[in-house]
Every structure is written in C-alpha cells, then in structure tokens.
Amino acid sequence: MKKAASIKPKKKTDAELFEFLAKNIRNGNYIFLTHAKIRLKDRMISDIEVIDILEGKIGRKRKRNKAKDKYEDGYQDWNYCIEGINLDGEKIRIIFSFVDDFMPIITVIRLDA
C-alpha cells in the first residue's frame, strides 16, 4: 500500500524563522539529535557555539542559507539552514527543523575544514 503524500508546509520567512529560533532557544525547547551530538564531537564544535550562532549573538555573523533549506515528504516542517562563525572565525552550518513547539537540531558542519 502506497503512503499518502503529505501536504508540503509553507516555508518560513526570515522574520518568522528568526522569531521561532528566539522563542525556542529562550524557552529551552530545543534538542541536539543523536546525529548532531556525534557531529559536534567529531568536529570539535561546542553546543554553546551552535546556540550563539542560532541566537544571532554579536560577532557570530548569522545568516540564513535558503539554498540549503530542504523539505522531506512526511515531515511537519522544512529543514532550515543557518550559517555563522565561531569564536575562532570558522564557518559553521547548522541544520534544524521545528516539530510542534520544539526545535530539533539535526546536524552541525564546520565549513572551513
């Protein structure tokens, strides 16, 4: 039996995305999925660096990379991509999504390596 196709959700605007990020981080409604935890360790990136970039802290040069946003059929929302820099000036890419009122952080990539 073929799985019914889900309705593709509307992609968030920059304003909506940054508002959702701020709210979920402020309320502690985020989690690093197992894959992201492994990548943090493998790539020697701290969870604080990731949160600082997602929050848009001064000096982190947060920007959205819409070309890397992606929707996978059957999920509640898009996977979004934010990039920024850590304290050492290295570029970091973060992929995350939203499920109900929660924000799973899917993976973290060091772009300079």
C-alpha positions in Angstrom: 0.0 0.0 0.0 1.4 3.4 -1.0 1.9 6.0 1.7 -0.3 9.1 1.2 1.7 12.2 0.3 1.6 14.8 3.0 0.9 18.4 2.3 4.1 20.4 2.0 4.2 23.1 4.7 4.8 26.8 3.8 8.4 27.7 4.2 9.1 30.3 7.0 10.1 33.8 6.0 13.4 35.1 7.6 11.3 37.1 10.2 9.2 34.0 11.1 12.3 31.8 11.3 14.3 34.1 13.5 11.2 34.6 15.7 10.8 30.8 16.1 14.5 30.4 16.8 14.5 33.1 19.5 11.4 31.7 21.2 12.5 28.1 21.2 16.0 28.9 22.5 14.7 31.3 25.1 12.2 28.6 26.4 14.8 25.8 26.2 12.6 24.0 23.6 15.5 22.5 21.5 17.4 19.3 21.4 20.5 18.1 19.7 19.6 14.9 17.9 22.0 12.0 18.2 23.4 12.7 14.7 24.1 16.4 15.7 25.7 15.3 19.0 28.1 12.9 17.1 29.0 15.7 14.6 29.6 18.2 17.4 32.1 15.8 19.0 33.7 14.7 15.7 34.1 18.3 14.5 35.1 19.7 17.9 32.2 22.3 17.9 30.6 23.2 21.2 26.8 23.3 21.7 27.3 26.8 23.0 28.8 27.9 19.7 25.8 26.5 17.9 23.3 28.2 20.1 25.2 31.5 19.9 25.0 31.4 16.1 21.3 30.4 16.1 20.6 33.3 18.5 22.5 35.7 16.3 24.9 36.9 19.0 27.1 39.8 18.1 30.1 38.7 16.1 28.6 35.4 15.0 27.5 36.7 11.6 24.3 34.7 11.5 22.8 34.3 8.1 20.2 32.1 6.5 21.3 29.9 3.6 17.9 29.4 1.8 19.7 27.3 -0.9 20.3 24.6 1.8 16.7 24.7 3.2 15.0 21.4 2.3 11.7 19.7 2.7 11.4 16.0 3.1 8.0 14.5 2.4 6.2 13.3 5.5 7.7 15.7 8.0 5.9 18.6 9.7 8.2 21.4 8.6 11.2 22.2 6.5 14.8 21.6 7.5 16.3 25.1 7.7 19.9 26.2 7.3 21.7 28.9 9.3 25.4 29.7 9.0 27.7 31.8 11.1 31.1 31.8 12.6 32.5 30.6 16.0 35.0 32.4 18.2 37.9 31.2 16.1 36.3 32.7 12.9 35.5 29.3 11.5 32.3 28.9 9.4 29.6 26.7 10.9 26.5 25.4 9.2 23.5 24.3 11.3 20.5 22.3 10.0 17.4 22.2 12.2 13.6 22.0 12.0 10.5 22.5 14.1 8.1 19.9 15.4 5.1 21.3 17.2 6.7 23.7 19.7 10.1 22.1 19.7 13.3 22.6 17.7 15.4 19.5 16.8 18.9 20.4 15.8 19.7 17.8 13.1 23.3 18.3 12.2 26.3 20.7 12.5 29.0 21.2 9.9 32.3 23.0 10.0 32.7 24.6 6.6 36.4 25.6 6.8 37.7 22.1 7.5 
